């Protein structure tokens, strides 16, 4: 492991830091180096210096729809959860990449702006929402994004339009891996505050009644197959309650894998592979993971 210790004002670099402290699953090995920049300037300096030093770079939002290997992540891991500023400008909201998508949806409602109701209960960050075009209940990030400011691993800052972000189902160009989202400009529509809030409350009630929010999880594990629902396929294959180690297919929603106590990332991966095998044998449909799986194998 290189000795990476850049001199960036007010930014501390942590070494051999357990990522289980940051992931929603409460699993994952150590990062060689971990940094949580507070602003674009720190992020740009950090990426430039790490890239010049030849370090692999991994960018995370708030590590919600994510599984980190038990062997951890080599090089520099950057978590953007300290970059949380949100600004309202007319019908537009500019939010830092580390801001919680839920907080942006709440800010929109409070200013009578409609379009982000679907995001009221999505636990990811703004940057993560761009990365995977997060969506729920008929809405998706691509529908409300005007542009995103990104910084590449050479420290160059640029703005990508909605079209340049190349959104698709659970996909954007950010998945190519060379840019980190700095901030996002959402373009919304004027609406009635009470009606927006009622819609958000409705979605949150649905989420609470159907999803295992009381246990650590990585969110929705599998992409929706064409003309099917992953959760129903898993349920029909009799896999709800299937457990390996401390990871279990939720008995509340088959599309989720929960940490019922002491789970490791390997437990999660074993459950995922078992579900994929059984569902394919049962239905002929190959489930693809929506959750991002990263780190040393």
Residue frames relative to the residue before (quaternion, step in Angstrom):
aa qw qx qy qz dx dy dz
X 1.0000 0.0000 0.0000 0.0000 0.00 0.00 0.00
X 0.4464 -0.6886 0.5053 0.2667 3.56 -0.83 1.02
X 0.4279 -0.6572 0.5429 0.3004 3.54 -1.28 0.33
X 0.0187 0.8277 -0.5566 0.0697 3.56 0.07 1.33
X 0.2138 0.7750 -0.5617 0.1953 3.57 -0.45 1.19
X 0.0280 -0.8464 0.5318 0.0008 3.59 0.51 1.17
X 0.4010 -0.7062 0.5349 0.2331 3.53 -1.13 0.68
X 0.1823 0.7684 -0.5800 0.1998 3.55 0.10 1.37
X 0.5079 -0.6971 0.4134 0.2920 3.54 -0.58 1.18
X 0.8739 0.0611 -0.0928 0.4732 3.54 -1.02 1.04
X 0.6269 0.5103 -0.3567 0.4683 3.60 1.20 0.36
X 0.1854 -0.7906 0.5792 0.0714 3.54 -0.68 1.17
X 0.2376 -0.7469 0.6050 0.1401 3.56 -1.00 0.87
X 0.2138 -0.7744 0.5844 0.1143 3.58 -0.74 1.07
X 0.2176 -0.7777 0.5769 0.1224 3.58 -1.02 0.77
X 0.8460 0.0737 -0.0983 0.5189 3.55 -1.18 0.77
X 0.2574 0.8005 -0.4935 0.2223 3.55 0.96 0.96
X 0.4207 -0.7088 0.5016 0.2627 3.64 -0.76 1.00
X 0.3289 -0.7688 0.5174 0.1819 3.57 -0.65 1.11
X 0.4808 0.6542 -0.4388 0.3851 3.59 1.28 -0.14
X 0.5831 0.5801 -0.3655 0.4357 3.60 1.23 -0.35
X 0.7596 0.3963 -0.1761 0.4846 3.57 1.21 -0.50
X 0.6555 0.5337 -0.3263 0.4231 3.61 1.09 -0.57
X 0.5667 -0.6122 0.4407 0.3314 3.56 -1.16 0.64
X 0.6491 0.5117 -0.3233 0.4608 3.58 1.15 -0.52
X 0.3306 -0.7464 0.4903 0.3053 3.59 1.31 -0.42
X 0.5882 0.5214 -0.3839 0.4846 3.57 1.12 0.75
X 0.5098 0.6571 -0.4767 0.2849 3.55 -1.32 0.16
X 0.4696 -0.6942 0.4827 0.2540 3.54 -1.11 0.78
X 0.7207 -0.4639 0.3232 0.4012 3.53 -1.30 -0.33
X 0.3594 -0.6621 0.6079 0.2508 3.53 -1.30 0.52
X 0.5265 -0.6085 0.4786 0.3513 3.58 -0.96 0.81
X 0.7721 -0.0370 0.0614 0.6314 3.52 0.93 -1.05
X 0.0681 -0.7916 0.6070 0.0180 3.55 -1.03 0.82
X 0.0050 0.7882 -0.6149 0.0258 3.55 -0.95 0.93
X 0.1459 -0.7661 0.6215 0.0745 3.55 -1.14 0.76
X 0.1458 -0.8269 0.5379 0.0748 3.61 0.21 1.24
X 0.3952 -0.7418 0.5021 0.2036 3.55 -1.15 0.69
X 0.8107 0.0988 -0.0272 0.5765 3.60 1.20 -0.34
X 0.7248 -0.4504 0.3129 0.4170 3.53 -1.36 0.21
X 0.6392 0.5427 -0.3375 0.4278 3.59 0.93 -0.83
X 0.6660 0.4881 -0.3030 0.4757 3.59 0.89 -0.89
X 0.6509 0.5232 -0.3150 0.4509 3.57 0.95 -0.89
X 0.6668 0.5105 -0.3018 0.4513 3.56 0.88 -0.93
X 0.6541 0.5001 -0.3069 0.4774 3.59 0.93 -0.88
X 0.6544 0.5413 -0.3029 0.4325 3.54 0.92 -0.97
X 0.6937 0.4743 -0.2805 0.4639 3.57 0.83 -0.98
X 0.6310 0.5416 -0.3303 0.4465 3.57 0.99 -0.83
X 0.7070 0.4669 -0.2655 0.4601 3.58 0.83 -1.00
X 0.6552 0.5067 -0.3149 0.4634 3.59 0.98 -0.83
X 0.6551 0.5120 -0.3055 0.4639 3.56 0.97 -0.87
X 0.6507 0.5108 -0.3066 0.4708 3.58 1.00 -0.85
X 0.6807 0.4781 -0.2719 0.4839 3.56 1.14 -0.66
X 0.5028 -0.6866 0.4005 0.3397 3.57 1.29 -0.05
X 0.4242 0.7099 -0.4678 0.3120 3.59 1.20 0.36
X 0.4600 -0.6110 0.5522 0.3318 3.58 -1.07 0.65
X 0.1849 -0.7930 0.5755 0.0760 3.59 -1.03 0.80
X 0.0508 -0.7750 0.6299 0.0035 3.56 -0.93 0.98
X 0.1757 -0.7917 0.5810 0.0686 3.57 -0.78 1.07
X 0.0344 -0.7911 0.6107 -0.0054 3.58 -0.89 1.00
X 0.4161 -0.6629 0.5540 0.2838 3.54 -1.25 0.49
X 0.7529 -0.2720 0.1976 0.5659 3.57 -0.11 -1.25
X 0.5150 -0.7155 0.3778 0.2831 3.55 1.25 0.63
X 0.3157 0.7694 -0.4992 0.2431 3.59 0.93 0.87
X 0.7888 0.2235 -0.1212 0.5596 3.62 0.65 -1.08
X 0.4848 0.6724 -0.3483 0.4377 3.50 0.88 1.12
X 0.0685 -0.7436 0.6607 0.0762 3.56 -1.21 0.66
X 0.1626 -0.7734 0.6085 0.0717 3.56 -0.77 1.09
X 0.5413 -0.6470 0.4428 0.3039 3.56 -0.86 1.02
X 0.5657 -0.5959 0.4525 0.3465 3.56 -1.17 0.60
X 0.6420 0.5158 -0.3233 0.4661 3.59 1.22 -0.39
X 0.5232 -0.6840 0.3851 0.3319 3.56 1.28 0.02
X 0.4944 -0.6382 0.5146 0.2890 3.54 -1.36 -0.26
X 0.3405 -0.7442 0.5422 0.1903 3.53 -0.82 1.03
X 0.7581 0.3561 -0.2796 0.4693 3.53 -1.22 0.58
X 0.7198 -0.4169 0.3432 0.4363 3.53 -1.20 -0.71
X 0.1179 -0.7491 0.6486 0.0659 3.54 -0.96 0.96
X 0.1251 -0.7885 0.6011 0.0367 3.55 -0.86 1.02
X 0.0981 -0.7735 0.6250 0.0374 3.56 -0.78 1.07
X 0.3084 -0.8129 0.4780 0.1249 3.56 -0.67 1.15
X 0.3785 0.7919 -0.4335 0.2043 3.59 1.27 0.12
X 0.6250 0.5106 -0.3612 0.4670 3.62 1.23 -0.04
X 0.6111 0.5072 -0.3509 0.4961 3.59 1.29 -0.06
X 0.1716 0.8573 -0.4473 0.1884 3.56 0.20 1.30
X 0.3834 0.7561 -0.4739 0.2381 3.62 1.21 0.14
X 0.0828 -0.7791 0.6211 0.0218 3.58 -1.06 0.85
X 0.0504 -0.7992 0.5988 -0.0135 3.59 -0.84 1.05
X 0.2329 -0.7565 0.5970 0.1309 3.57 -1.02 0.87
X 0.0578 0.7867 -0.6110 0.0675 3.59 -0.88 0.98
X 0.7999 -0.1739 0.0670 0.5704 3.55 0.01 1.32
X 0.8002 -0.2078 0.1913 0.5291 3.56 -0.73 -1.11
X 0.6568 0.5136 -0.3013 0.4627 3.57 1.27 0.04
X 0.1570 -0.7512 0.6352 0.0875 3.52 -1.19 0.72
X 0.1347 -0.7595 0.6317 0.0772 3.55 -0.91 0.96
X 0.0011 -0.8198 0.5686 -0.0683 3.55 -0.61 1.18
X 0.4960 -0.6388 0.5033 0.3044 3.55 -1.05 0.81
X 0.6559 -0.5646 0.3483 0.3603 3.54 -1.19 0.65
X 0.7165 0.4603 -0.2562 0.4572 3.58 1.08 -0.68
X 0.4532 0.6794 -0.4585 0.3503 3.58 1.26 -0.07
X 0.4900 -0.6466 0.4926 0.3150 3.56 -1.03 0.75
X 0.5152 -0.6501 0.4623 0.3135 3.57 -0.89 0.93
X 0.5954 0.5659 -0.3516 0.4491 3.57 1.11 -0.69
X 0.6601 0.5110 -0.3080 0.4565 3.60 0.95 -0.86
X 0.6325 0.5127 -0.3304 0.4773 3.58 1.07 -0.70
X 0.6369 0.5196 -0.3238 0.4686 3.59 1.00 -0.80
X 0.6473 0.5078 -0.3130 0.4745 3.60 1.01 -0.80
X 0.6455 0.5139 -0.3209 0.4650 3.59 0.95 -0.85
X 0.6284 0.5335 -0.3317 0.4588 3.57 1.02 -0.79
X 0.6614 0.5080 -0.3071 0.4585 3.57 0.89 -0.92
X 0.6718 0.5170 -0.2951 0.4407 3.56 0.92 -0.91
X 0.7274 0.3676 -0.2239 0.5343 3.58 1.22 -0.47
X 0.5351 -0.6724 0.3856 0.3359 3.57 1.23 0.42
X 0.4817 0.6471 -0.4461 0.3876 3.57 1.03 0.81
X 0.2075 -0.8096 0.5456 0.0619 3.54 -0.78 1.12
X 0.5257 0.6269 -0.4795 0.3175 3.55 -1.19 0.64
X 0.7361 0.3856 -0.2155 0.5129 3.56 1.20 -0.51
X 0.3036 0.7786 -0.5066 0.2120 3.59 1.20 0.27
X 0.6211 0.5712 -0.3440 0.4119 3.59 1.00 -0.80
X 0.6962 0.4988 -0.2583 0.4469 3.59 1.17 -0.62
X 0.3775 0.7852 -0.4451 0.2070 3.57 1.29 -0.07
X 0.8035 0.2537 -0.1373 0.5207 3.60 1.07 -0.58
X 0.4602 0.6718 -0.4612 0.3525 3.60 1.25 0.18
X 0.3377 -0.8133 0.4402 0.1753 3.61 -0.47 1.16
X 0.5186 0.6817 -0.4011 0.3248 3.60 1.23 -0.03
X 0.5613 -0.5726 0.4780 0.3586 3.53 -1.39 0.03
X 0.6734 -0.4705 0.3803 0.4249 3.55 -1.33 0.19
X 0.6640 0.4982 -0.3073 0.4652 3.59 0.92 -0.86
X 0.6476 0.5151 -0.3088 0.4690 3.55 1.03 -0.80
X 0.6213 0.5436 -0.3323 0.4562 3.56 1.08 -0.74
X 0.6412 0.4932 -0.3158 0.4959 3.57 1.06 -0.73
X 0.6304 0.5729 -0.3314 0.4056 3.56 0.88 -1.02
X 0.8347 0.1907 -0.0684 0.5121 3.59 0.77 -1.00
X 0.3990 -0.7167 0.4793 0.3121 3.60 1.26 0.19
X 0.0316 -0.8512 0.5235 -0.0221 3.52 0.78 1.14
X 0.0870 0.8041 -0.5833 0.0749 3.53 -1.08 0.72
X 0.0315 0.7726 -0.6339 0.0161 3.52 -1.35 0.27
X 0.8635 0.1359 -0.0833 0.4785 3.54 -1.29 0.51
X 0.7660 -0.4140 0.1949 0.4515 3.55 0.88 0.99
X 0.6861 0.4264 -0.2915 0.5123 3.59 1.25 -0.03
X 0.0559 -0.7918 0.6066 0.0439 3.55 -1.23 0.44
X 0.6823 -0.5198 0.3363 0.3888 3.53 -1.22 0.57
X 0.6206 0.5834 -0.3402 0.3985 3.57 0.95 -0.89
X 0.6287 0.5781 -0.3346 0.3983 3.60 1.09 -0.67
X 0.8031 0.3106 -0.1188 0.4944 3.59 1.10 -0.64
X 0.5627 0.5991 -0.3897 0.4156 3.61 1.24 0.17
X 0.2768 -0.7398 0.5927 0.1574 3.53 -0.94 0.96
X 0.7770 -0.1902 0.1652 0.5769 3.58 0.88 -0.97
X 0.2090 -0.7470 0.6125 0.1522 3.55 -1.34 0.21
X 0.2920 -0.7113 0.6112 0.1875 3.54 -1.07 0.82
X 0.0316 -0.8063 0.5900 -0.0280 3.55 -0.80 1.04
X 0.2000 -0.7345 0.6281 0.1612 3.55 -1.32 0.31
X 0.3141 -0.7568 0.5375 0.1991 3.57 -0.86 0.93
X 0.7044 -0.5067 0.3049 0.3924 3.56 -1.28 0.21
X 0.6080 0.4915 -0.3650 0.5056 3.58 1.32 0.10
X 0.5832 -0.6193 0.3501 0.3922 3.55 1.31 0.10
X 0.4948 0.6663 -0.4266 0.3596 3.58 1.27 0.07
X 0.2583 -0.7731 0.5665 0.1208 3.56 -0.85 1.03
X 0.0860 0.7888 -0.6039 0.0756 3.58 -0.95 0.88
X 0.3575 -0.7141 0.5594 0.2220 3.55 -1.29 0.33
X 0.1669 -0.7791 0.6002 0.0702 3.54 -0.91 1.00
X 0.3912 -0.7079 0.5383 0.2370 3.57 -0.91 0.91
X 0.7068 -0.4240 0.3384 0.4541 3.54 -1.30 0.15
X 0.6730 0.4941 -0.3036 0.4591 3.59 0.89 -0.92
X 0.6708 0.5049 -0.2972 0.4547 3.59 0.98 -0.85
X 0.6041 0.5606 -0.3567 0.4398 3.60 1.18 -0.44
X 0.2718 -0.8260 0.4691 0.1541 3.57 1.35 -0.15
X 0.0930 0.8365 -0.5306 0.1008 3.55 0.83 1.02
X 0.0927 0.7328 -0.6728 0.0432 3.50 -1.24 0.67
X 0.7357 -0.3744 0.2713 0.4949 3.59 -1.21 -0.09
X 0.8442 -0.1198 0.0020 0.5224 3.56 -0.64 1.26
X 0.6451 0.4919 -0.3150 0.4927 3.57 1.08 0.76
X 0.1151 0.7334 -0.6699 0.0072 3.50 -1.34 0.53
X 0.6848 -0.4926 0.3458 0.4108 3.56 -1.28 0.25
X 0.5269 0.6380 -0.4095 0.3843 3.61 1.21 -0.39
X 0.5907 0.5879 -0.3634 0.4165 3.59 1.17 -0.48
X 0.5060 0.6336 -0.4313 0.3955 3.59 1.25 -0.14
X 0.4781 -0.7664 0.3464 0.2530 3.56 1.31 -0.20
X 0.6434 0.5489 -0.3366 0.4140 3.61 1.18 0.19
X 0.7281 0.3556 -0.2210 0.5428 3.58 1.27 -0.06
X 0.2205 -0.7261 0.6325 0.1553 3.53 -1.24 0.61
X 0.4194 -0.6904 0.5256 0.2668 3.58 -0.88 0.89
X 0.2454 -0.7667 0.5812 0.1186 3.56 -0.95 0.97
X 0.7731 -0.1643 0.1445 0.5953 3.56 0.89 -0.99
X 0.2510 -0.7646 0.5824 0.1150 3.54 -1.28 0.45
X 0.2194 -0.7464 0.6120 0.1419 3.55 -1.07 0.78
X 0.1657 -0.7789 0.6022 0.0559 3.54 -0.64 1.22
X 0.1687 -0.7618 0.6169 0.1030 3.57 -1.06 0.77
X 0.0512 -0.8345 0.5467 -0.0463 3.56 -0.47 1.27
X 0.4551 -0.6651 0.5227 0.2779 3.54 -1.36 0.01
X 0.5335 -0.6017 0.4683 0.3662 3.61 -1.07 0.61
X 0.0607 0.8031 -0.5885 0.0699 3.55 -1.02 0.81
X 0.5968 -0.5535 0.4444 0.3742 3.51 -1.36 0.04
X 0.5052 -0.6941 0.4238 0.2889 3.59 -0.67 1.13
X 0.6838 0.4940 -0.2949 0.4489 3.57 0.86 -0.95
X 0.6665 0.4959 -0.3033 0.4668 3.57 0.99 -0.83
X 0.6258 0.5257 -0.3315 0.4712 3.57 1.05 -0.77
X 0.6638 0.5040 -0.2997 0.4643 3.57 0.91 -0.93
X 0.6389 0.5284 -0.3300 0.4514 3.60 0.97 -0.83
X 0.6539 0.5050 -0.3105 0.4700 3.59 1.01 -0.79
X 0.6414 0.5147 -0.3135 0.4747 3.59 1.02 -0.83
X 0.6539 0.5115 -0.3089 0.4642 3.57 0.94 -0.89
X 0.6281 0.5396 -0.3263 0.4559 3.57 1.05 -0.79
X 0.6734 0.4872 -0.2940 0.4720 3.57 0.89 -0.95
X 0.6631 0.5070 -0.3073 0.4569 3.58 0.98 -0.83
X 0.6265 0.5250 -0.3348 0.4689 3.57 1.07 -0.70
X 0.6306 0.5218 -0.3209 0.4766 3.57 1.03 -0.82
X 0.6610 0.5169 -0.3023 0.4522 3.54 0.92 -0.95
X 0.6792 0.5033 -0.2871 0.4504 3.56 0.91 -0.96
X 0.6891 0.4905 -0.2839 0.4516 3.58 1.01 -0.79
X 0.7750 0.3791 -0.1785 0.4731 3.57 1.10 -0.67
X 0.7588 0.3849 -0.2002 0.4858 3.59 1.09 -0.63
X 0.4889 -0.6869 0.4602 0.2781 3.60 -1.08 0.71
X 0.0003 0.8580 -0.5127 0.0298 3.57 0.63 1.16
X 0.6067 0.5960 -0.3459 0.3963 3.59 1.22 -0.37
X 0.7362 0.3530 -0.2110 0.5375 3.60 1.27 -0.21
X 0.5744 -0.5751 0.4366 0.3856 3.61 -1.13 0.54
X 0.1296 0.7788 -0.6059 0.0974 3.58 -0.97 0.83
X 0.4627 -0.6524 0.5122 0.3130 3.54 -1.31 0.10
X 0.6113 -0.5594 0.3504 0.4366 3.58 1.18 0.44
X 0.7788 -0.2783 0.2346 0.5109 3.54 -1.22 -0.51
X 0.3337 -0.8039 0.4662 0.1583 3.57 -0.56 1.20
X 0.8194 0.2323 -0.0809 0.5178 3.58 0.88 -0.95
X 0.5186 -0.6025 0.5084 0.3310 3.52 -1.23 0.59
X 0.5213 -0.6210 0.4776 0.3384 3.54 -1.21 0.48
X 0.3430 -0.7321 0.5420 0.2294 3.63 -0.64 1.04
X 0.6231 -0.5523 0.3939 0.3893 3.57 -1.13 0.59
X 0.8588 0.0683 -0.1076 0.4963 3.55 -0.89 1.09
X 0.7095 0.3741 -0.2598 0.5376 3.59 1.24 0.36
X 0.3097 -0.6933 0.6033 0.2440 3.53 -1.38 0.06
X 0.5046 -0.6759 0.4439 0.3024 3.57 -0.77 1.04
X 0.6557 0.5384 -0.3144 0.4258 3.57 0.89 -0.93
X 0.6691 0.4932 -0.3021 0.4667 3.58 0.96 -0.84
X 0.6307 0.5293 -0.3355 0.4577 3.59 1.00 -0.79
X 0.6649 0.4970 -0.2949 0.4731 3.57 1.01 -0.88
X 0.6355 0.5234 -0.3139 0.4729 3.57 1.03 -0.85
X 0.6894 0.4915 -0.2832 0.4505 3.58 0.87 -0.99
X 0.6562 0.4935 -0.3080 0.4807 3.59 1.20 -0.51
X 0.4993 -0.6998 0.3959 0.3230 3.58 1.30 0.13
X 0.4494 0.7434 -0.3994 0.2930 3.56 1.20 0.50
X 0.4678 0.6663 -0.4713 0.3393 3.61 1.16 -0.10
X 0.7670 0.2845 -0.2499 0.5180 3.54 -0.79 1.07
X 0.4594 0.6606 -0.4687 0.3646 3.60 1.24 -0.11
X 0.0517 -0.8249 0.5622 -0.0298 3.56 -0.80 1.02
X 0.0194 -0.7379 0.6736 0.0364 3.50 -1.21 0.70
X 0.8033 -0.0181 -0.0349 0.5942 3.57 -0.49 1.16
X 0.7807 -0.3101 0.2375 0.4879 3.56 -0.76 -1.03
X 0.5939 0.5542 -0.3668 0.4534 3.59 1.28 0.21
X 0.0238 -0.8258 0.5606 -0.0568 3.56 -0.82 1.02
X 0.4607 -0.6129 0.5575 0.3184 3.54 -1.15 0.68
X 0.4755 -0.7211 0.4195 0.2793 3.56 -0.52 1.17
X 0.3962 -0.7049 0.5403 0.2328 3.54 -1.03 0.84
X 0.6279 0.5322 -0.3259 0.4651 3.56 1.32 -0.22
X 0.7791 -0.0261 0.0472 0.6246 3.59 1.05 -0.79
X 0.3937 -0.7758 0.4468 0.2086 3.58 -0.42 1.23
X 0.6191 0.5651 -0.3430 0.4240 3.59 1.20 -0.34
X 0.6804 0.4536 -0.2740 0.5062 3.58 1.30 -0.04
X 0.1702 -0.7306 0.6488 0.1279 3.53 -1.23 0.62
X 0.1488 -0.8336 0.5312 0.0276 3.56 -0.61 1.16
X 0.4253 -0.6518 0.5656 0.2728 3.52 -1.30 0.48
X 0.1387 -0.8267 0.5432 0.0484 3.57 -0.27 1.27
X 0.7643 -0.3090 0.1558 0.5441 3.56 1.32 0.14
X 0.8710 0.0270 -0.0445 0.4886 3.55 -0.64 1.16
X 0.3297 0.7659 -0.4988 0.2365 3.58 1.18 0.37
X 0.2366 -0.7208 0.6298 0.1667 3.52 -1.28 0.52
X 0.6505 -0.4799 0.3924 0.4388 3.57 -1.28 0.17
X 0.6168 0.5494 -0.3425 0.4476 3.58 1.05 -0.73
X 0.6025 0.5421 -0.3523 0.4680 3.58 1.07 -0.71
X 0.6474 0.5220 -0.3118 0.4596 3.57 0.92 -0.93
X 0.6869 0.4896 -0.2873 0.4538 3.57 0.85 -0.99
X 0.6344 0.5246 -0.3313 0.4610 3.58 1.02 -0.71
X 0.6406 0.5003 -0.3237 0.4843 3.59 1.02 -0.77
X 0.6360 0.5336 -0.3296 0.4496 3.59 0.93 -0.90
X 0.6925 0.4772 -0.2879 0.4581 3.59 0.79 -0.97
X 0.6371 0.5194 -0.3311 0.4634 3.59 1.01 -0.77
X 0.6460 0.5128 -0.3191 0.4667 3.58 0.93 -0.89
X 0.6541 0.5144 -0.3223 0.4513 3.59 0.88 -0.88
X 0.6719 0.5034 -0.2994 0.4532 3.58 0.92 -0.89
X 0.6987 0.4751 -0.2822 0.4544 3.58 0.82 -0.97
X 0.6565 0.5013 -0.3179 0.4654 3.59 0.93 -0.86
X 0.6441 0.5090 -0.3314 0.4650 3.60 0.96 -0.78
X 0.6586 0.4990 -0.3073 0.4720 3.59 0.97 -0.84
X 0.6959 0.4949 -0.2612 0.4500 3.55 1.03 -0.87
X 0.8444 0.1912 -0.0386 0.4990 3.58 0.89 -0.95
X 0.4486 -0.6872 0.4566 0.3436 3.57 1.23 -0.37
X 0.5979 0.5579 -0.3562 0.4520 3.57 1.29 0.12
X 0.2766 -0.7632 0.5659 0.1441 3.55 -0.85 1.02
X 0.2738 -0.7701 0.5575 0.1456 3.55 -0.58 1.15
X 0.2023 -0.7605 0.6071 0.1097 3.56 -0.94 0.96
X 0.4822 -0.6799 0.4679 0.2936 3.56 -1.00 0.80
X 0.3013 -0.6994 0.6222 0.1813 3.49 -1.18 0.79
X 0.6160 0.5519 -0.3354 0.4510 3.55 1.06 -0.80
X 0.4066 -0.6981 0.5381 0.2406 3.56 -1.06 0.82
X 0.1267 -0.7900 0.5990 0.0331 3.58 -0.79 1.09
X 0.0658 0.8345 -0.5350 0.1140 3.58 -0.45 1.22
X 0.6111 0.5810 -0.4127 0.3445 3.55 -1.32 0.18
X 0.7071 -0.4512 0.3374 0.4272 3.55 -1.34 0.13
X 0.3400 -0.7359 0.5496 0.2020 3.55 -1.06 0.78
